[in-house]
């Protein structure tokens, strides 16, 4: 059985894997899940599973069930019942209320196109919020609310003021994090969205609140999410929540060199099993990609794996070319 009975949180904290149920897990997703498990087990942490079904337009319950089954077939074991973000709206509302009461939020009426087309500071990163609605008067906010479509509400953004970090960039707060794989990383935190204009909660708020609520202090995930880490680390600090240790791991690519995606065929566990590949063969291939040859189980991988192998200058620090044939 892949889920254990609930128990008291480990004094060493917890790691987690948190897939979005918008499509079947491909080999790269499965490899990241194995890495999250290995990092947690090697550090004496619990390993948790959370379904990040925050986006009602893209999340599907049947996909989530398939993802859970795939992880179990690989032999992954989690220490509590899986959590679902869609059942945690109260947590996010409470966090937003705390920030708003402290004067750290504002309503935003900009569309994504408005943000992309607006002029911004010379060194601002692409897509950084230029502050358009930051200082609207009460009358201006009321006028813009009245002009909104019936199914829309103002987005809520956080005020990324420099006093919470001590350093101010051209368009936000400069935040430094240490990543266990990538080393030191610096990002600019702008006035990012906490609640979207369609009323849905934003990813950056939800993951910070959920990780803290579950005692997660180790976040292992794909390198494509490294840019979001400074925002999340800064928001956790603003909310007075414990810091987490980050480890952003190399991605998987297809044999042709292109990045694997959920839309790619032939790279999901179900497709491989249908083609006659045993899940144990998938575990062995993932182990070999992590410097653990001949692995027979994910427990074997976690026992023999060294995070140092994933450093950018190490042998296994680059993208993994997923097998095209088995």
N, C-alpha and C positions, 0 to 999 in steps of 0.2 A: 504494500500500500504506500502511496506516495505522499500522503499527508499524515503527520503525527498528531496525537492529541495535544491540545493547547497546554502550555506549561509556562512557568514563570520566565520572564525575560532573562537572557543570559547576562551575567555581569559584564561580559566582554562586548555586549551590544549585538547588533545584527546586520547582516547584509541582505540584499534582496534582488530579485529579478522582477521586472514590471513591464510585461509586454502590452502593447496596444492591440486590441482585438479587431483590427481592420483587415486582416488577411492572415493566411497560414504562415507559420514561422519557417523561414528558409534556413539553410545551413549556417549562415552568418549569425542569425538570431540564436540558434541552438548553441553555437560555439560560445556566444556571449553569456548565455545562461549557464553553461558549464563553467566558464571562468568566474562568474559571480558566485557559484556554489564553491569552487575551489578556493577563492579568496576568503570567503566566509569561514569555511571549515579549517583552513590553515591558520587562521587567526583566532580560533576558538569561539567564533560567533555563531549565532543562530542563522539559518537561511530561511528567508521568507519569500512568498510569492504574492504579488499584487497584480490585479488586472486593471490596467489604466484605461478604463472605458469611459473617459470623461467626455468625449465628443459624441453626442447622440446621433449625429449624422453619419459617422464612420464606424462606430462600434456595433458589433453584432454578438449576441450572447452565444450563438452556436459556434462562432469562430473562437470565442474564449474557451468554450468547452473542449474544442479540438486542440487548442494550444496547451491546455492543462494535460490532456491525454498524451500529446507528443512528448512533453517534458517528462511525464511519468514513464513513458516507454523507453526513454534514454536512461532511466534509473535515477533521475533527480528526486531528492526528498526534501520537503520543506517542513518546518518545525511547528507551524500553526496552520489553521485553516486559511485558504487564500482570502485576501481582502479585495473588495471591488470599489473603485473610486466613485462609481455612481451611487453608492450608499453612504457617502461621506459628505454630503452637501453642507450639513450643519457645521462641520469643522471649518470649512472654507468661509462660510458666512461669519462665523465668530472671529476668525483671523482678520477678515476684511473690516468688520466692525471695529476691532481694536485699532487697526491702522487709521481708519477714518476718524475715530474719536481723537486720535493723536494729531490730526491734521496732515496725515501723510498720504492722502489720496486726492484725486480730483476726477471729475467727469470729463470724458473725451468724446467728441462728436465726429472725429475724423474717420474717413474710410481708409482702407489699406492704400488705395491709390493716392489719397490726399497726403498720407505720410511719405510715400515714395516720391511724390512730385514736389514736396515742399523744400525750400532752401534750408540748408543746415550748415553747421560749422565746418570749416575746411577739412578737419581731420576726423570728423564723425564717421563711424562705421556705416556701411550701407544699411538702409532701413531703420537707422536710429531715429527715435521720435524727436522731432524738432521743437517740441514745447508749445505747439499751436494753441491748445486749450488750457494750458497750465494756469493762466492768470485771467481767465474770463471773469467778468463781473456777474453778479447774481442775475441781473437783467438779461445779459447775453446768454447765460445758460438757460434761462427760462424760455427765451425766444427760440433757441435751438432745439430744446426739448419739444416745443409745440410743433415744430416743423418735421419731427421724426415720423417715419411710418409706424402704424399701430403695433407691428410685431417687433419693433426695435426699442432698445433702451440705450442710454449712454454707456459706453465702455467705462470701466473704472481703471485708472492708472495709478501707480505708486509714484510719489514724489522722491526722486533719487537725488536728495540733497547731499552736498559734500560733507556736512558735519557728521554724518553717520559713519564715515570712513576716513576722513581727513585729507583726501586727495580728490581733486576735481579735474575732469578732462574737459575737452571742448564741448561735449554734449552730455555729460553725466559724471558719474562717480567712477573712479578707477579702482578696481578691485583685483587683488592678487590672490591666487590659490596655489596650493601645492598639489600636484597630481602624482600618485604613486607610480604611474607608468610614464607620463609625459614630462614630468618635472614641473618647474615653475611656469605658471601661465597667468597672463594679465588680460583683463577684459574691461571694457567701458560699460557701465550699467546706466542705461537711460531710464526714462519714465515708462517702464514696460506695463503691459496690460495685466490686471488681476482678474477682472471679469469682463467677458467679451460683450459686444453690442447685441448679440442674440441671447444674452443671459447666461451663457455657459461659462463655467469657471476656466480660467487659463491654466495651462500646464505648469508654468513656473510657480504659481501659488500652491496648486494642489500637491505637487510632489514634495515641496518643502514641508507643508503641514502634515501630510501623510507619513513621511519618513520620521518626523519627530514624534508623532503619535504612536508609531510602532516601535520606537527605540532603534530605528535604523541609523547607524553611524558610519556605514561603509556603502558607498554607491559605486558599483562596477557596471559600466555600460559602454556602448560603442563610441569610437572617437568622433563620430559626427555630432555628438551632443556636448563636446568639450566647450563650445562657445557659450552654452547656456549655464555652465557651472558658476561663473562669477555672479550672474544675476541671482542664482539660487542661494549661493553662499552669503551674498549681501542681504538678501531678504530674510534668511534665517537669523542673521545677526540683528536685523531690525526688529524682528518679532521676539527676540530674546530666546531663540531656540538653540540647542546644541549644534556645534559644527559637525560636519561629516567628513570622512576621508574619501577622496575621489580616486578612481582608477579608470581612465578612459582607454579602452583596449583597441588594437588594430581591427579594421573591418575585414570582411571577406569579399573577394571579387570572383567573378566568373572566370572560366578558363581563358576567355578572350581578353581579360583585363578590366572589363567593365564591372562596376560595383553591383553586387547582388541586390535584388529588390524582391519584394513579395510578389510582384507581377511576373517574375521570371519563372518559367516552367522547369521541372526536373530537379529542383533543389529543395523541395520540402520533404519531410519525413514520409508523409503519406505517398508521395510520388515515388520515392526511393523504394519503399516497402512494396509498392505495387509492381515495381520493376525487378523484384527479387532480392533487394538489398536488406540484410538483417540489421536491426537497430544497433546491434553490437558492433557491426562494421562501421557504422557512423561514429560511434563512441571512439573506436580505435583511430579513425581518420582525424577526428578532432584532437585526440591525445597527441598524435604525431605532429599536428600543426602547432602544438604547444610545447614541443620538446619532451614529450612523454611517449616514447615508442612502445608499441605492444600493449597499450592499456586495454584492460578487459571490462572496466566499469568506470563510472564517474568518480566513485570513491577512490579507485586506483589513481586516477588523474589528480585528484585533490591531494593525495598523499605524496605524490612524486613531483608535482608541479612547483616551479619556482617563479614568482612574479618578476624576478630580475631578467628572465628570458624575454619578457615583453618590452623591455626598454627600447626606445627608438633606435639605438645603435647596436642592439643585440641581434642575434641571428633570427629570432622570431618576432622582431619589432615592427615588421612591415605588414602589409595586407596579406591575408591568407588566400591563396588560390584554391578555391573549392574544387574537389575532384570532378572532372567531367565524365569519367567512366569509373566503374567499380569492378 
